[in-house]
Amino acid sequence: MAKRLFIGSLPWSVTSDELRSAFSSVGTVSDAVVMTDRQTGKSKGFGFVEFPNDDEALAAIDKFNGCELHGRKIVVNEAAPKAPKSLFCPLGVFF
């Protein structure tokens, strides 16, 4: 089963390709993305990397959590599951 990792404290200059390249040293990366602001296109300082199996994902956590990438210590851990999108609006106003 595929495992998705959260990568935090990324340097602003890191791209999705660089993230993929760095994490591919521990296994096959099925997806790597640095999250960006929709309006400015600038990095939000975090991203996600997905591995096709748990063993490679755990090896990536062991290798990269607390390690430096472009001079900044990054945080690597298992990503929380995506929350389902809801149509509920707490103010009772729908757009």
C-alpha distances in whole Angstrom, upper triangle without the diagonal:
4,7,10,13,17,19,23,26,26,29,31,31,27,26,22,23,24,21,19,22,22,18,18,20,17,14,13,13,12,14,17,19,22,23,27,30,30,34,35,32,32,29,28,27,23,20,16,14,11,9,6,5,7,10,11,11,13,15,16,16,19,20,21,22,25,26,28,27,31,33,31,28,25,23,19,17,13,14,15,14,16,19,20,23,26,29,31,34,35,39,39,39,37,37
4,7,10,13,16,20,23,23,26,27,27,24,22,19,20,21,18,16,18,18,15,15,17,15,12,11,10,9,10,13,15,18,20,23,26,27,31,31,28,28,25,24,23,20,16,13,10,7,6,4,5,7,10,10,9,11,14,13,14,17,18,18,19,23,23,25,24,27,29,27,25,22,20,16,14,11,12,13,12,14,17,19,21,25,28,30,32,34,37,37,38,35,35
4,7,10,13,16,20,20,23,24,25,22,21,17,19,19,16,15,17,17,13,14,16,14,12,12,10,10,10,12,14,17,18,22,25,26,29,29,26,26,23,22,21,17,14,10,8,6,5,6,6,6,9,9,6,9,12,11,11,14,16,15,16,19,20,22,22,25,27,24,22,18,16,13,11,8,8,10,10,12,16,18,21,24,28,29,31,32,36,36,37,35,35
4,7,10,13,17,16,20,21,22,19,18,15,17,17,14,13,16,15,12,14,16,14,13,12,10,10,9,9,11,13,14,18,21,22,26,26,23,22,19,18,17,13,10,7,6,4,6,9,10,9,12,11,8,10,13,11,11,14,16,14,14,18,19,20,19,22,24,22,20,16,14,10,9,6,6,8,9,10,14,16,19,22,26,27,29,30,33,34,34,32,32
4,6,10,13,13,17,18,20,16,16,14,16,16,12,12,15,14,11,13,15,13,13,13,11,11,10,9,11,12,13,17,20,22,25,25,22,21,17,16,14,11,8,5,5,6,8,11,12,10,12,11,7,9,11,9,8,12,13,11,11,14,15,17,16,19,21,18,16,12,10,7,6,4,5,8,10,12,15,18,21,24,27,28,30,31,34,35,35,33,33
4,6,10,11,14,16,17,15,15,13,16,15,12,13,16,14,12,15,17,16,16,16,13,14,12,10,10,10,11,14,17,19,23,22,20,18,15,13,11,7,6,5,7,9,12,15,15,14,16,14,11,12,14,11,10,13,14,11,10,13,14,16,15,18,19,16,14,10,8,6,5,6,5,8,11,12,15,18,20,23,26,27,28,29,31,33,33,32,31
4,7,7,11,13,14,11,12,11,14,13,9,11,14,12,11,14,16,15,16,16,14,15,13,10,10,9,10,13,16,19,22,21,18,16,13,11,9,6,5,6,7,11,13,17,17,16,17,15,12,13,14,11,9,13,13,9,9,11,11,12,11,14,15,12,11,7,6,5,7,9,8,12,14,15,18,21,23,26,29,30,30,31,33,35,35,34,33
4,5,9,11,13,12,13,13,16,14,12,14,17,14,14,17,19,18,20,20,17,19,16,13,12,10,10,13,15,19,21,20,18,15,11,9,7,4,7,9,11,14,17,20,21,20,21,19,15,16,17,14,12,15,15,11,9,10,11,12,11,13,14,10,9,6,5,6,9,11,10,13,16,16,19,22,23,26,29,30,30,30,32,34,34,33,33
4,6,9,12,11,13,14,17,15,13,16,17,15,15,19,20,20,22,23,20,21,19,15,14,11,12,13,15,19,21,19,17,14,11,9,6,6,9,12,14,17,20,24,24,23,24,21,18,19,19,16,14,16,16,12,11,10,11,10,9,11,11,7,7,5,6,9,12,15,14,17,20,20,22,25,26,29,32,32,32,32,34,36,36,35,34
4,6,8,7,10,11,13,11,9,13,14,12,13,17,18,19,20,21,18,20,17,13,12,9,10,12,14,18,19,17,15,12,9,8,5,5,8,11,13,16,19,23,24,23,23,21,18,19,19,15,15,17,16,12,12,11,11,9,7,9,10,7,8,6,8,10,13,16,15,18,21,21,23,26,27,30,32,33,33,33,35,37,37,36,35
4,5,6,9,12,14,11,11,15,15,13,15,18,19,21,23,23,20,22,19,15,14,10,12,12,15,18,19,16,15,11,8,9,6,8,11,14,16,19,22,26,27,26,26,23,21,22,22,18,18,20,18,14,14,13,12,10,7,7,8,6,9,8,11,14,17,20,19,22,24,24,26,29,29,32,35,36,35,36,37,40,38,37,36
4,6,8,11,14,12,12,16,16,16,17,20,22,23,24,24,21,23,19,16,13,10,10,10,12,15,16,13,11,8,6,7,6,9,11,15,17,20,23,27,28,28,29,26,23,25,25,21,21,23,21,17,18,17,16,14,11,10,11,10,13,12,14,16,19,21,20,23,25,24,26,29,28,31,33,34,33,34,36,38,36,35,34
4,6,10,11,10,11,14,14,14,16,19,20,22,23,23,20,22,19,15,13,10,12,11,14,17,17,14,12,9,8,10,9,11,12,16,17,20,23,26,28,28,29,25,24,26,25,21,21,24,21,18,19,18,17,14,10,8,11,11,14,13,16,18,21,23,22,25,27,26,28,31,31,34,36,37,36,37,39,41,39,38,36
4,7,8,6,7,10,11,10,13,15,17,19,20,19,17,18,15,12,10,8,10,11,14,17,18,16,13,10,8,10,8,10,10,12,13,17,19,23,25,25,25,22,20,22,21,17,18,20,18,15,16,16,15,12,9,8,11,11,13,11,14,15,18,20,19,22,24,23,26,29,29,32,34,36,36,37,38,40,39,37,36
4,5,5,6,9,10,11,12,14,16,18,19,18,15,16,13,9,8,6,9,10,13,15,17,15,11,10,8,11,10,10,10,12,12,15,18,21,23,24,25,21,20,22,22,18,19,22,20,17,18,19,17,15,12,11,15,14,16,14,16,16,19,20,19,22,23,22,25,27,27,31,33,35,35,36,38,40,38,36,34
4,5,5,6,9,10,11,12,15,17,16,15,12,12,9,6,5,5,9,10,14,15,18,16,13,12,10,12,11,10,8,9,9,12,15,18,20,21,22,19,17,20,20,16,18,21,19,16,18,19,18,17,13,14,17,16,17,15,16,15,17,18,17,20,21,20,23,25,25,29,31,33,33,35,37,38,37,35,33
4,5,5,6,9,10,10,13,15,15,14,11,12,10,7,8,9,12,14,17,19,21,19,15,15,13,16,15,14,12,12,11,13,15,18,20,22,22,18,18,21,20,16,19,21,19,16,19,20,18,17,14,14,18,18,19,17,18,17,20,20,19,23,23,23,26,28,28,32,34,37,37,39,41,42,41,38,37
4,5,5,6,9,10,12,14,15,14,12,14,12,9,10,9,13,15,18,20,22,20,17,15,13,15,13,13,11,12,11,14,16,19,21,22,22,18,17,20,18,15,17,19,16,14,16,17,15,14,10,10,14,14,15,14,16,15,18,20,19,23,24,24,27,30,30,34,36,38,38,40,42,43,42,40,39
4,5,5,6,8,11,12,13,13,10,12,10,6,7,8,11,14,17,20,22,20,17,15,12,14,12,10,8,9,8,11,13,16,18,18,19,15,14,16,15,12,14,16,14,11,14,15,13,12,9,11,14,14,14,11,13,12,15,16,16,19,21,21,24,27,27,31,34,35,36,37,39,41,40,38,37
4,6,5,6,9,11,10,9,7,9,7,5,8,10,13,16,20,21,24,22,19,18,15,17,15,13,11,10,7,9,10,13,16,17,17,13,13,16,15,12,14,17,14,13,15,18,16,15,13,14,18,17,17,15,16,14,16,16,16,20,21,21,25,27,28,31,34,36,37,39,41,42,41,39,38
4,6,5,7,10,10,10,9,12,11,9,11,13,16,18,22,24,26,25,21,20,17,19,17,16,14,13,11,13,13,16,18,19,18,14,15,17,15,12,15,17,14,13,16,18,15,15,12,13,17,17,17,15,17,15,18,19,19,23,24,25,28,30,31,35,38,40,40,42,44,46,45,42,41
4,6,6,9,10,11,10,13,12,10,12,13,16,19,23,25,27,25,22,20,17,19,16,15,13,13,10,13,13,16,17,18,17,13,13,15,13,10,12,14,11,9,13,14,11,11,9,11,14,14,14,12,14,13,16,17,18,22,23,24,28,30,32,35,38,40,40,42,44,46,45,43,42
4,5,6,7,8,7,10,10,9,12,13,16,19,23,25,28,26,23,21,18,19,16,14,12,11,8,10,9,13,14,14,13,10,9,12,10,7,10,12,9,8,11,14,12,13,11,14,16,16,15,12,13,11,13,14,15,19,21,22,25,28,29,33,36,38,39,40,43,44,43,41,41
4,5,5,6,6,9,10,10,13,15,19,21,25,27,30,28,25,24,21,22,20,18,15,13,10,10,9,12,13,14,13,10,10,13,11,9,12,14,12,12,15,17,15,16,14,17,19,19,18,16,17,14,16,17,18,21,22,24,27,29,31,35,38,40,41,42,45,46,45,43,42
4,6,8,9,13,14,13,16,18,21,24,28,30,33,31,27,26,23,24,21,19,17,16,13,13,12,14,15,15,13,10,11,13,10,9,12,13,10,10,14,16,14,15,14,16,19,19,18,16,17,15,17,18,20,23,25,26,30,32,34,38,41,43,44,45,48,49,48,47,46
4,7,9,12,14,14,17,19,22,25,29,31,34,32,29,27,24,25,22,20,17,15,12,12,10,12,12,12,10,6,8,9,7,6,10,10,8,10,13,16,14,16,15,18,20,20,18,16,16,14,15,15,18,21,23,25,28,31,33,36,40,41,43,44,47,48,48,46,45
4,6,9,12,13,16,19,22,25,29,30,33,32,29,28,25,25,23,20,18,15,11,10,8,9,9,11,9,6,8,10,8,8,12,13,12,13,16,19,17,19,18,21,23,23,21,19,18,15,16,16,18,21,22,24,27,29,32,35,38,40,42,43,46,47,47,45,44
4,6,9,11,15,17,20,24,27,28,32,31,27,27,24,25,23,20,17,14,10,9,6,7,9,11,11,8,9,13,12,11,14,16,15,15,18,21,20,21,19,22,25,24,23,20,20,17,17,16,18,21,21,22,26,28,30,33,36,38,40,42,45,45,45,43,42
4,6,7,11,14,17,20,23,25,28,27,23,23,20,21,20,17,13,11,7,6,5,7,10,12,12,9,9,13,12,10,13,16,15,14,17,20,19,19,17,20,23,22,21,18,18,15,15,15,15,18,18,19,23,25,27,30,33,35,37,39,41,42,41,39,38
4,7,11,14,16,19,23,23,27,27,23,23,21,21,21,18,14,11,8,6,5,6,10,12,14,11,11,15,15,13,16,19,18,17,19,22,22,23,20,23,26,24,23,20,20,17,17,15,15,18,17,18,21,22,24,28,31,33,35,37,39,40,39,37,36
4,7,10,13,16,19,20,23,23,19,20,17,18,17,14,11,8,6,5,7,9,12,14,16,13,12,16,16,14,16,19,18,17,18,21,21,21,19,21,24,22,22,18,18,15,16,14,13,16,16,16,19,21,22,26,28,31,32,34,37,37,36,34,33
4,7,10,13,16,18,21,20,17,16,14,14,14,11,7,6,4,6,9,12,15,16,17,14,12,16,16,13,15,18,17,15,16,19,18,18,15,17,20,19,18,15,15,13,14,14,13,16,16,16,20,21,22,26,29,31,32,34,36,37,36,34,33
4,6,9,13,14,17,16,13,13,10,11,11,9,5,5,7,9,12,15,18,19,20,17,15,18,19,15,16,20,19,16,17,19,19,18,15,17,20,18,18,15,15,14,15,15,13,16,16,15,18,20,21,24,27,29,29,31,33,34,33,31,30
4,6,10,12,15,14,11,10,7,8,8,6,4,7,9,12,15,19,21,21,23,20,17,20,20,17,17,20,19,16,17,18,17,16,14,15,17,15,16,13,14,13,15,16,14,16,17,16,19,21,21,25,27,29,29,31,32,34,33,31,29
4,7,9,12,12,9,8,6,6,7,6,5,8,11,14,18,20,23,23,25,22,19,22,23,19,19,23,22,19,19,20,20,19,16,17,19,17,18,15,15,15,16,16,14,16,16,15,17,19,19,22,24,26,25,27,29,30,29,27,26
4,6,9,8,5,5,4,5,8,9,9,12,15,17,21,24,26,27,28,26,23,26,26,23,23,26,25,21,21,22,22,21,18,18,20,18,19,17,18,18,20,20,17,19,20,18,19,21,20,23,25,26,26,27,28,30,28,27,25
4,6,6,5,6,6,6,10,11,12,15,18,21,24,27,29,30,32,29,26,29,30,26,26,29,28,25,24,25,25,24,21,21,23,21,22,20,20,21,22,23,20,21,21,19,20,21,20,22,23,25,24,25,26,28,26,24,22
4,6,6,8,10,10,14,14,14,17,20,22,26,28,31,31,33,31,28,31,32,28,28,32,31,28,27,28,28,27,24,24,26,24,25,23,23,24,25,25,21,22,22,19,20,21,19,21,22,24,23,25,25,27,24,22,20
4,6,8,11,12,15,17,17,20,23,25,29,32,34,35,37,34,32,34,35,31,31,35,34,30,30,30,30,29,26,25,27,25,27,25,26,26,28,28,25,25,26,23,23,24,22,24,24,26,24,26,26,28,25,23,21
4,5,9,10,13,15,17,20,22,25,29,32,34,34,36,33,31,33,34,30,30,33,32,28,28,28,28,26,23,22,24,23,25,23,24,25,27,28,25,26,27,24,25,26,25,27,27,29,27,29,29,31,29,27,25
4,7,9,12,13,14,17,19,22,25,28,31,31,33,30,28,30,31,27,27,30,29,26,26,26,26,24,21,20,22,21,23,21,22,23,25,25,23,24,25,22,24,25,24,26,27,29,28,30,31,32,30,28,26
4,6,9,11,12,16,18,22,25,28,30,31,32,29,27,29,29,25,25,28,27,23,23,23,23,21,18,17,19,18,20,18,20,21,23,24,22,23,24,23,24,26,25,28,29,30,29,31,31,33,31,30,28
4,5,7,9,12,15,19,22,25,27,27,29,26,23,25,26,22,22,25,23,20,20,20,20,18,15,14,16,15,16,14,16,17,19,20,18,20,22,20,22,24,24,27,28,30,29,30,31,33,32,30,29
4,6,8,12,15,18,22,25,27,26,28,25,23,24,25,21,21,24,23,19,19,19,19,18,16,16,17,15,16,14,14,16,17,18,16,18,19,18,20,22,21,24,26,27,26,27,28,31,29,28,27
4,7,11,14,17,20,24,25,25,26,23,20,22,22,19,18,21,20,16,15,15,15,14,12,13,14,11,12,10,11,13,15,17,15,17,19,19,21,24,24,26,29,29,29,30,31,33,32,31,30
4,7,10,14,17,20,22,21,22,20,17,19,19,16,15,18,18,14,13,14,15,14,12,14,15,12,12,9,9,10,12,13,11,14,16,15,18,21,21,24,27,28,28,28,30,32,32,30,30
4,7,10,14,17,19,18,20,18,15,17,18,14,14,17,17,14,14,15,16,15,13,15,17,15,14,11,10,10,11,12,10,13,14,14,17,19,20,23,26,27,28,29,31,33,32,30,29
4,7,10,13,15,15,17,14,12,14,15,12,12,16,16,13,13,16,16,17,15,17,19,17,16,12,11,9,10,9,8,11,12,12,15,18,19,23,26,27,28,29,32,33,33,31,30
4,7,10,12,12,14,11,9,12,13,10,11,14,14,12,13,16,16,17,15,17,20,18,17,13,12,10,10,10,9,13,13,14,18,20,22,25,28,30,31,33,35,36,36,34,33
4,7,9,10,12,10,8,11,12,10,12,15,15,14,15,18,18,20,18,21,23,21,20,16,15,12,11,10,10,12,13,14,17,19,21,25,28,30,31,33,36,37,36,34,34
4,6,7,9,6,6,9,10,9,11,14,14,14,16,19,19,21,19,22,25,23,21,18,17,13,13,11,12,15,15,16,20,22,24,28,31,33,35,36,39,40,40,38,37
4,7,9,8,8,11,13,12,14,17,17,18,19,23,23,24,23,26,28,27,25,22,20,17,16,13,14,17,16,17,21,22,25,28,32,34,36,37,40,41,41,38,38
4,6,6,7,9,10,11,13,15,16,17,18,22,22,24,24,27,29,27,25,22,20,16,15,13,14,16,16,18,22,23,26,30,33,35,37,38,42,42,42,40,40
4,6,5,6,9,10,11,12,14,15,16,20,20,23,23,26,28,26,23,20,18,14,12,10,13,15,15,18,21,23,26,29,33,34,36,37,41,42,42,40,40
4,5,5,6,9,10,11,12,14,15,19,19,22,22,26,27,26,23,20,18,15,13,12,15,18,18,21,25,27,30,33,37,38,40,41,44,45,45,44,44
4,5,5,6,9,10,10,12,14,17,17,20,19,23,24,23,21,18,17,13,13,12,15,18,18,21,24,27,29,33,36,38,39,41,44,45,45,43,43
4,5,5,6,9,10,10,11,15,16,18,18,21,23,21,19,16,14,10,9,8,11,14,15,18,21,24,26,30,33,34,36,37,40,41,41,40,40
4,5,5,6,9,10,10,14,15,18,18,22,23,21,18,16,13,10,9,9,12,15,17,20,23,25,28,32,35,36,38,38,41,43,43,42,42
4,5,5,6,8,10,13,13,16,17,21,21,20,17,15,14,11,11,12,15,18,20,23,26,29,31,35,38,39,41,41,44,46,46,45,44
4,5,5,6,8,11,11,13,14,17,18,17,15,12,11,8,9,10,13,16,18,21,24,27,29,33,36,37,38,39,42,44,44,42,42
4,6,5,5,9,10,13,14,18,18,16,13,11,9,6,6,8,11,14,17,19,23,26,28,31,35,36,37,37,40,42,42,41,41
4,6,6,9,10,13,15,19,19,17,14,12,11,9,9,11,15,18,20,23,26,29,32,35,39,39,40,40,43,45,46,44,44
4,6,8,7,11,12,16,16,15,12,11,11,9,11,13,16,20,22,25,28,31,33,36,40,41,42,42,45,47,47,46,45
4,6,5,8,9,13,13,12,9,7,8,6,9,12,15,18,21,23,26,29,31,34,38,38,39,39,42,44,44,43,42
4,6,9,10,14,14,11,8,6,5,5,7,11,13,16,19,21,24,28,30,33,36,37,37,37,40,42,42,41,41
4,7,9,13,11,9,5,5,6,7,10,14,16,19,22,24,27,30,32,35,38,38,39,39,41,43,43,43,43
4,7,10,9,8,5,6,8,9,13,16,18,21,24,26,29,32,34,37,40,41,41,41,43,46,45,45,44
4,6,5,5,4,6,9,11,15,18,20,23,26,27,30,33,34,38,41,41,41,41,44,46,45,44,44
4,5,5,6,7,10,12,15,18,19,23,25,26,29,32,33,36,39,40,40,41,43,45,44,43,42
4,6,9,10,13,15,19,22,22,26,28,28,31,34,35,38,41,42,41,42,44,46,45,44,42
4,7,9,13,16,19,23,23,26,29,30,32,36,36,39,42,43,42,42,44,47,46,45,44
4,6,10,13,16,20,20,23,26,27,29,32,33,36,39,39,39,39,41,43,43,42,41
4,7,10,13,17,18,21,24,25,28,31,32,35,38,38,38,38,40,43,42,42,41
4,7,10,13,14,17,20,22,24,27,29,32,35,35,35,35,38,40,40,39,38
4,7,10,11,14,17,19,21,25,26,29,32,33,33,33,36,38,38,37,37
4,7,9,12,15,17,20,23,25,28,32,32,33,33,36,38,38,37,37
4,6,9,12,15,17,21,23,26,30,30,31,31,34,36,36,35,36
4,7,9,12,15,18,21,24,27,28,29,30,33,34,35,34,34
4,6,9,11,15,17,20,24,25,26,26,30,31,31,30,30
4,6,9,12,15,17,21,21,23,23,27,28,29,28,28
4,6,9,12,15,19,20,21,22,26,27,27,26,26
4,6,9,12,16,17,19,20,23,24,24,22,23
4,6,9,13,13,15,16,20,20,21,20,21
4,6,10,11,14,16,19,19,19,18,19
4,7,9,11,14,16,16,16,14,15
4,5,8,11,14,13,13,12,13
4,6,10,12,10,10,8,10
4,6,9,8,9,8,11
4,5,5,6,7,10
4,5,8,10,13
4,5,8,11
4,7,10
4,7
4
